């Protein structure tokens, strides 16, 4: 069984090019291992994306919600949640 849900892994596999020049994973298993190694986080809303960055010490003052959600490390999931991958 995977640590991350299948939909999260599939989204990451499909969109990993927004964060990396070269693929870091080619299978669900590799994606799950990679996301676990970098302690990727899933949050429930756009507001929680901002809170995550604020808590991690990122300077997000003055950034619009659109700018935050367009960050290369933020992956929108089909159910409205967000995957945050800090490489």
BELBELJO-V12374 format. One record per residue. N is the residue number from 1. RES is the residue in one small letter. SS is DSSP state (a for helix, b for strand, c for the rest). PHI is phi in degrees with one decimal (none if undefined). PSI is psi as a letter, one per 30 degrees, with the letter a starting at -180 (NA if undefined). Layout:
[[N:RES:SS:PHI:PSI] [N:RES:SS:PHI:PSI]]
//
This chain:
[[1:x:c:none:l] [2:x:c:-89.9:l] [3:x:c:-71.0:e] [4:x:c:-104.3:l] [5:x:c:-63.5:l] [6:x:a:-56.6:e] [7:x:a:-61.9:e] [8:x:a:-64.8:e] [9:x:a:-63.4:e] [10:x:a:-64.5:e] [11:x:a:-63.2:e] [12:x:a:-62.4:e] [13:x:a:-58.0:e] [14:x:a:-70.7:e] [15:x:a:-109.8:g] [16:x:a:-58.9:f] [17:x:a:-64.6:f] [18:x:a:-72.4:f] [19:x:c:-113.8:e] [20:x:c:-124.6:k] [21:x:c:-71.4:e] [22:x:c:-116.2:k] [23:x:c:-59.1:k] [24:x:c:-99.9:f] [25:x:c:-151.5:k] [26:x:c:-122.2:f] [27:x:c:-126.8:l] [28:x:a:-58.9:e] [29:x:a:-62.9:e] [30:x:a:-65.8:e] [31:x:a:-63.7:e] [32:x:a:-61.8:e] [33:x:a:-65.0:e] [34:x:a:-62.0:e] [35:x:a:-62.7:e] [36:x:a:-65.7:e] [37:x:a:-63.4:e] [38:x:c:-94.9:g] [39:x:c:52.0:h] [40:x:c:-59.9:k] [41:x:b:-120.5:k] [42:x:b:-112.0:k] [43:x:b:-118.0:l] [44:x:c:-87.9:f] [45:x:c:-155.5:l] [46:x:a:-62.3:e] [47:x:a:-59.6:e] [48:x:a:-71.3:f] [49:x:a:-62.7:e] [50:x:a:-59.4:e] [51:x:a:-59.5:e] [52:x:a:-60.0:e] [53:x:a:-65.4:e] [54:x:a:-61.3:e] [55:x:a:-67.3:f] [56:x:c:-84.4:f] [57:x:c:91.9:g] [58:x:c:-73.3:k] [59:x:c:-85.1:j] [60:x:c:-109.5:g] [61:x:c:-60.0:k] [62:x:c:84.9:f] [63:x:c:-83.9:k] [64:x:c:-75.2:l] [65:x:a:-61.5:e] [66:x:a:-61.1:e] [67:x:a:-62.9:e] [68:x:a:-63.0:e] [69:x:a:-73.0:f] [70:x:c:-87.2:f] [71:x:c:-59.7:k] [72:x:c:-61.2:f] [73:x:c:-89.2:g] [74:x:b:-107.2:k] [75:x:b:-117.0:j] [76:x:b:-75.4:k] [77:x:c:-98.6:l] [78:x:c:-64.9:f] [79:x:c:-95.5:g] [80:x:c:94.9:f] [81:x:c:-85.1:l] [82:x:b:-134.0:k] [83:x:b:-98.7:k] [84:x:b:-114.4:k] [85:x:c:-120.6:j] [86:x:c:-101.5:j] [87:x:c:-91.7:NA]]
//
